[in-house]
Amino acid sequence: MSLFFTSLNSGSNGNCYYVGNHLEAVLIDAGIACKEVEQRMHRLGLSLQLIKGIVVSHEHTDHIKGVEALSIKYQLPVYITASTLKHARLKLPLHLIKYFTSGEQLVIGKLKIDSFCKQHDAIDPCSFIIESNTVRMGIFTDIGSPCANVINQFKLCHAALLETNYDASMLAGGRYPFFLKKRISGDRGHLSNHQALELFLQHRSSFMSHIFLGHLSQHNNNPAIVEDLFREHANGITIVVASRFEETQVYSIGSTKQPDSPLNINLRKKLLPSQLKLVFE
């Protein structure tokens, strides 16, 4: 069974990632408005009824802006650490709060979600590996440096959303004040293009099929720079730069390398007629 992935938005203006199998899915973060999530999923042919929860990585606004509205409107449980909930100040009904601790595995239907801590300037930041039937998709954003946890989890992935936040020369010569440049490039800030490339080159698995590059800075990076940098070293891996303005297509991640396949084509080939209504209505 494949995993299906789309970045609904990726950047400091909001982060939201859809990961699921044929019958259920989760959102990793919801940093864009509820209306935007609805519209983007509709354009992709994705049903909100498949979403079984929102998994929150940390409390920064670009990761939680839409959590309250989505959770309450669709009665979606929110998986979050106690410290993150306290600092996020989300006002959620108790029955929709599902606490977890960093390092814990969440089981949501047939999806297994491994959480692990990382280095970032948040109270209790986590990243995640989502697995279904041995296929693993990793979400690696808001990472100050590639610590052992990040490296070890990255090695397991068939596909990953990897932060490429800034180009070092653009940041150094840009208009940001010194303290902000230091925060971004520090060990608890964000990954640069070349830090991400080094992680990709040294620790990608032999079975990796897709790498999605995300959380690009609006002022300190350029999608063309990132794409060119990684495409040179792709070695058959599909390279996708996630936008800060719109959703990507839906990608099918399988247990072996395969051509890209939008969700609607893939599912209509595999599902019985009685199952199509559930997925596409």
Disulfide bonds with the S-S distance in Angstrom:
none
